Amino acid sequence: MGPGTLSQPPAQRDDLTIPGVVVALEIEAHGLVNKSAIRDGSACLPEGFLVTVSGHGAENGTRAAESLLKKGATALLTWGSAGALHPALLPGNLVLPGNIILPNQRRLNVDAGWHRRLFDCLSDHLRLHTGALLQSPTILTSPSEKKSLYRRHNAVAVDMESASVASVAQRKKVPFVAIRSIVDTTGMTMPRCVLGATDKNGRLRLVPLFKSLGRNPQELPHIFRLGRNFYAALRTLASVRRITGKKFMAP
């Protein structure tokens, strides 16, 4: 492993391991926890892990990761949706990246043992990709942006938080993995109505959405498509939690 690795030598696992999960959107967390279990954006589950709903973006991801460690987490995981950069990825495909690309183009390897256990559990059940995951400061809106990033970084998918959380994990010397499910494909253009109606925490504001749709009714089919893709991603995430069981929590 290179100098940027997050992987650690195999060690005895024990009941004191407490994974902390960073989720950008509350709806993405519902595959992990019941909606009623989330209070003020956080949940602590009897199975022994902590969940924080961070909102989109690097700063939110960093803040959530640091908060989870202060609350007692001993490992970090990002969970949720992602955009495809590789043309073969389809909505609902699972990305279990072997490494994370930082904004400075440096790569951090995820925890090898944790990654391997998850891969062994999931590879017979889901369409799974292990290529690199890139972090973007903004939501990618066009196929040309995605194609350019794919050529430049050779990453299979993109999100907005994982590199920041991985950096915290490296700094604090705790294990890290990412679990992401694809929403938008490389050929998909994101509806501007949705982008303009989304707040800083990734929540969709209905009044601005409907106003924008009134001015741009041609975007309605694209919004329906985005909705279908998003729920395909959520179904995959729910399957991950069901299939992995306790191995989900096993760094």
N, C-alpha and C positions, 0 to 999 in steps of 0.2 A: 504494500500500500504506500502511496505517496505522502508527502508532508501535509496534504490537506485532508487526510482521512478522518472520518468519524468512527471507523470500525475499531473494535477493541478485541483483545485476546479473549477466547472463550472462557466463560466464568460460570460458576455455580449460580443458578437462579434461585431466588428465595422469595418469600412472601412480602419482603420489604420493597420490592420493585413497584413503583407507582408511575405508570405512564401518564403523561399530560398531553392531551389532544387539543390542537389548535384547529378550529373550524371557522371559516370566514362567515358563513351564513347560518342562521339558526335552523333553516329548513334542511340544510345538509347534515346537521347534527341529529336529525330525527331517526336516521339509520342506526345511531348509537344509543340514544336515550329517548325516553318518552318526552313529549313536549312539556308535560306537566312537571318533569324533573328539573327543567332549566329555570333557574332563578337569577335574575339580573345578569343574564348571559353566561352563567356558569352552572356546572352540575358536578356532583361527587357521587359516584355510583358504588353500590355494595360490592361489585366485582373488583373494585380496587383501582379505578382510574379516574382522573379529573378531566373535565371538558370545559373549554372556554371558547365562546363565540367572539371572534376577534374583529370582524369587519374586514373589508378588502384592504390589501396593500402592505407594503414593507413595514411601515411604522407600526401598524396594528398587529402584524405578525410578531414583530420583535417584542412589543409591549405584552402581548398575550403569553409568549413563551417565558419571558422573565417572571411574569405573574404566577404562572403555573409552577415554576421552580421554587418561588418563595412560599407557595402553598404546600410544598412537599413532594412535587413530582421528581422522579429520578430518571426519567427518560422522556423524550419528546417525539411527537408524531403530528404531521399535518394530514388532514382528512377533508375530502370534498371534491369539487369539480375542477376540470382543467380544459384548456383548449388544445386541439390537435395541431401539431406542426408537421408530423409525418403524414403523408397522404393516405396511408393504409389504415389509419385509425378512424373508427366509426363511433357514433354516439353510444355510450354505455360500455365501451371498451375500458379495461382497467389498466392504469399505469402504476407500476411498482418500480420506481426508478432506482437504478444502481448508484447514480450520482446526481448531484444537484449543481447547477451552474449559477454562480454568483454574478452580480452585476459587473464585477471587474473581470469576468470570464474565467476566474479560478473555479475549479471543481472540487466539491466535497463528496467523498464516498459515504453512503449510508452505513449503518451498523450491519456488518456482514451476516452475523448469526441470526439476528432478528429478521432481516430481509430474506434469508434462506428459508427460515421456518414459514414465513408468510407465503413465499413462492411455492414451497412444497404443498402447502394446504390448498392453494388457490388455482394452480396451473391446470389441474384436471377439470376444473369447473367453469372457469371464466376465460374469455379472450384477454390475454395478459401481455403487457409490453414492459420491458425492463430498461429501455433506453433512458438517456438523460432528461431531466426536467429543468427547464429554464424559468427564471422569474422575470416578469415584465412589470414595469412601473405603471402601465395602463392596460386597459382591456383592448385587445387587438380587434380592429374593426373590419379588416379587409383581407382577402386571400393573398394579396401581394405582400402585405406585412408579414404574414405567416410564412410565406415562401422565402422571403428574405432572411428571416431569423433561422429557419431550418438550414438554409445553405451556410449561414455564418457560424452557427453553433452546433449543428448536427444533433439537436435535441428533438425528442419525439413529441413533447408536449410542453405547455406553458401554463403557469399560474402566477399568483401575485404575492404569495406569502412564504413558500417553502424555503427559499434560499435564506431569508431572514431568520426563520426558525432554526434552520441548520447551522447558521452562524452562531446563534446563541448556544446551541448544543455543543458545538466545537469549543467555544470559549469556556463553557462550564464543564466540559469533559463528561457529557452524558450521551447515551445512545440516541440515535435519531433515525426514523424512516418516514417516508411519505406514501400515502395511499390516495390516488386521484382517479376519478372517472371522467371520461370525455363527454363534453357537451357539444361544442361547436367543432365541425370538421374544417379541414384546410380550405375547402371551397365555399364556406359559408360566410356571408357578410352579416355582421351584427346589425340588427335594426336600430337605427338612430333614435327612434321613439323610446326604446328601452333604455339606451345609454343616457339619454337626457332626463329620464324619470327615475334614475337610480341614485339613492343617497350615498354618503361616504361609507356607510356600513353595509352596502349592497342590497338594501331593502328597496323594493319597487314601490314608488308612490303612484297610486292609481289616478289621482286627479291630473297631474302633469302628463301621465301616459295617455289618458283619453283625449286631452287637449291636443297633444302632439299627433295622435292618430287622426283626429278630425282634420288636421292640416295635411297629413300624409297617409291617406287610407290605403295606398298601395303597399304599405309595410305590414298590413294585417296578416297576410299569409306567412311572412317571415317570422312574425311573433308566434304564431301557432306552431311553426316548425321548431322554433327555439324552445317553446314549452314542452313539446314532445321529447326533444333531445334531453332537456334537463331532467325530466322524470325518468328517462331511460338511465341516466347517470345515477339518479337516486336509487333506482331499483338495484343497480349493480352494487352500490355502497351497502345497501341493506343485506345483499347476498354475502358480501365480504364479512360482515359482522357475524352472520349466521354460520357460515362455513368455518371460519377460523376459531370461533369459541375462545378458549383461554389463550391460544397461541397469539391472538391479537395483542395480548398484554405481556408478551414474553420477550423483552429485549435481552 
